[in-house]
């Protein structure tokens, strides 16, 4: 069997291998963005703000799904590097089934307590009917959402990132077409956006299930297994940083929504929603690259290929640094166009966003380093350090800035929260990188 991880990776080999994961993550982020564009243009900015009020629920699902996927992927790839192929397949099968079961439990629980959940999230009376319809429909697709999240990472672990990319592109195009059909043609409103997104999850996950069931010649496929609770615990511990990062997104989105509502009402929530949509694209690049190279790092670590780990780390730093500069420049050049896609030029939402976006975008310069550092320690199966980087950057620095800065400087200070948090988070990440450089071989 040909093992793609055994070869020595050049810079372009590494980029080529991770590129499907990057594009895959971008397409996944486009699900929400495309929904936002159609809803904003054909339903209204109030409905757009309602979608963002439900976003914390999506963050929780993302967090738990990525915890299983990235934590499990590191263990599975390390097993492969150690030559334990059968055990890797058993672990893979177990993780996928756990993801399906968790999605079902999440959907049932949130549907039962929907009123309480919407109240806790600070949903206004005007937003409530939009939020409830959108959330209930998406929850029906939760098991498929969990599956798609897992398959994004596990296709790369299986050495087939291009298949994961193809599935995500198919699902993304399906989502865009159905958005047009359901929202614009059939006038289903926000319900159409939810159904379109859910159908994208369904298609990608079902094809993934079929692939790993039928293809018996790949590195990973479904096999009979015994539940390995120790492996599940290690996966959750190891992938905790990804869960922390996404739970933090839920918390910070909640805080942004509440405090923007306080200072700017529904227009403020719509404004931060537009900015977050742009941010989704750049974080998708960073996260896609990190999850794309993580199986390689895990495999090389399991094989104790010290020189290759050092090379890979250097290549990753070059890529992350370049993307950080490009993302900031691109944001400044395309800012007015991006805002104009969502809001009418000259509207209150348009001017509010145009004034704050340039400030917040400076945080993009350090965001890539923070994302990659956390993901790299997950790949080394050091979930504790990975979680420290994620927790301090998000729960401590970002959530703290959202709460404290407006109290001192007023509502306009909300736009400074992301740059402040990314700068402080970068200091923590650099300290961790320096401390563990010899233990994991990435620096002499």
WOZI-V774604 format. One record per pair of residues at least 6 apart in sequence whose ideal C-beta (glycine too) atoms are under 7 Angstrom apart, sorted by the first residue. I is the first residue (numbers start at 0). J is the second residue. Records with the same first field share a line. If there is no record, write none. Layout:
BEGIN
I->J ; J
END
This chain:
BEGIN
0->218
2->218
3->158
4->158 ; 294 ; 295 ; 298
7->307
8->295 ; 311
10->314
13->292 ; 311 ; 314
14->318
16->160 ; 291 ; 295
17->288 ; 291 ; 292
19->160 ; 161 ; 163 ; 164
20->155 ; 160 ; 287 ; 290 ; 291
21->284 ; 287 ; 288 ; 291
22->164
23->151 ; 163 ; 164 ; 167 ; 287
24->283 ; 286 ; 287
25->280 ; 283 ; 284 ; 287
26->167 ; 168 ; 171
27->151 ; 167 ; 283
28->279 ; 280 ; 283
29->171
30->171 ; 174 ; 196 ; 199
31->276 ; 279
32->276 ; 279
33->174 ; 175 ; 178
34->50 ; 178 ; 192 ; 196
35->47 ; 50 ; 272 ; 276 ; 341
36->340 ; 341
37->178 ; 182 ; 183 ; 192
38->46 ; 47 ; 50 ; 182 ; 189 ; 192
39->47 ; 341 ; 342
41->182 ; 183
42->188 ; 189
44->269 ; 342 ; 348
45->125 ; 126 ; 265
46->129 ; 189
47->269 ; 272
48->126 ; 265 ; 268 ; 269 ; 272
49->126 ; 129 ; 130 ; 133 ; 189
50->133
51->252 ; 256 ; 268 ; 272
52->120 ; 122 ; 126 ; 130 ; 256
53->130 ; 133 ; 134
54->252
55->120 ; 249 ; 252 ; 253
56->109 ; 134
58->245 ; 246 ; 248 ; 249 ; 252
59->246 ; 249
60->105 ; 141 ; 144 ; 145
61->148 ; 245
62->241 ; 242 ; 245 ; 246
63->101 ; 242
64->98 ; 145 ; 148 ; 149
65->148 ; 238 ; 241 ; 242 ; 245
66->235 ; 238 ; 239 ; 241 ; 242
67->94 ; 97 ; 98 ; 149 ; 234 ; 238
68->148 ; 149 ; 151 ; 152 ; 153
69->152 ; 238 ; 241 ; 290 ; 293 ; 377
70->234 ; 235 ; 237 ; 238 ; 377 ; 382
71->90 ; 94 ; 234 ; 238
72->152 ; 153 ; 156 ; 293 ; 294
73->237 ; 293 ; 297 ; 377 ; 378 ; 380
74->90 ; 230 ; 233 ; 234 ; 237 ; 380
75->87 ; 90 ; 91 ; 156
76->156 ; 294 ; 297 ; 298
77->297 ; 300 ; 301 ; 380
78->86 ; 87 ; 90
79->87 ; 218 ; 298
80->297 ; 298 ; 301 ; 302
81->301
87->219
88->219 ; 220 ; 222
89->222 ; 224
90->227 ; 230
91->153 ; 219
92->221 ; 222 ; 224
93->224 ; 226 ; 227 ; 230 ; 231
94->149 ; 234
95->149
97->231
98->145 ; 146 ; 149
99->142 ; 145 ; 146
101->145
102->141 ; 142 ; 144 ; 145
103->142
105->141
106->138 ; 139 ; 141
109->116 ; 138
110->135 ; 138
113->131 ; 134 ; 135
117->127 ; 130 ; 131
120->253
121->256 ; 257 ; 260
122->130
123->265
125->265
129->189
132->189 ; 190
133->189 ; 192 ; 193
136->190 ; 193 ; 194 ; 197
137->193 ; 196 ; 197
139->197
140->197 ; 200 ; 201
143->200 ; 201 ; 204
144->200
146->204 ; 207
147->200 ; 203 ; 204
150->163 ; 203 ; 204 ; 207
151->163 ; 167
152->290
153->219
154->160 ; 162 ; 163
155->163 ; 290 ; 291 ; 294
156->219 ; 294
157->217 ; 218 ; 219
158->218
159->217
160->291
162->210
166->203 ; 206 ; 207
167->203
169->202 ; 203
170->199 ; 202 ; 203
171->199
173->198 ; 199 ; 202
174->195 ; 196 ; 199
177->194 ; 195 ; 198
178->191 ; 192 ; 195
181->187 ; 191 ; 194 ; 195
182->188 ; 191 ; 192
185->191
211->219 ; 220 ; 221
212->221
214->220
236->382
237->377 ; 380 ; 382
238->377 ; 382
239->382 ; 386
240->373 ; 377 ; 382 ; 385 ; 386 ; 388 ; 389
241->377
243->386 ; 389 ; 390 ; 393
244->373 ; 389 ; 393
247->389 ; 393 ; 394 ; 397 ; 398
250->394 ; 398
251->393 ; 397 ; 398 ; 401
254->398 ; 401 ; 402
255->271 ; 401
256->268
258->401 ; 405 ; 413
259->267 ; 268 ; 270 ; 271 ; 413
260->267 ; 268
262->410
263->270 ; 351 ; 410
266->347 ; 348 ; 351
267->351
269->348
270->348 ; 351 ; 352
273->338 ; 341 ; 342 ; 352
274->352 ; 356 ; 359
277->330 ; 337
281->326 ; 363 ; 366
282->366 ; 370
284->322
285->322 ; 366 ; 367 ; 370 ; 371
286->370
288->318
289->370 ; 371 ; 374
290->374
292->311 ; 315
293->374 ; 377 ; 378
295->311
296->308 ; 311 ; 375 ; 378 ; 379
297->378
299->307 ; 308 ; 311
300->308 ; 379 ; 439
305->440
308->439 ; 440 ; 441
309->440 ; 441 ; 442
312->441
315->371
319->367 ; 368 ; 371
322->367
323->363 ; 364 ; 367
326->363
327->360 ; 361 ; 363 ; 364
330->360 ; 363
331->357 ; 360
334->356 ; 357
335->353
338->349 ; 352 ; 353
342->348 ; 349 ; 352
343->349
355->414
358->414 ; 415
359->414 ; 417 ; 418
361->418
362->417 ; 418 ; 421
365->421 ; 422 ; 425
366->421
368->425 ; 428
369->388 ; 392 ; 421 ; 424 ; 425 ; 428
372->388 ; 428 ; 431 ; 432
373->385 ; 388 ; 389
376->384 ; 385
377->385
379->439
384->431 ; 435
387->431
388->427 ; 428 ; 431
391->424 ; 427
392->420 ; 424 ; 427
396->419 ; 420 ; 423 ; 424
397->416 ; 417 ; 420
400->416 ; 419 ; 420
401->413 ; 416
404->412 ; 413 ; 415 ; 416
405->412 ; 413
436->442
END
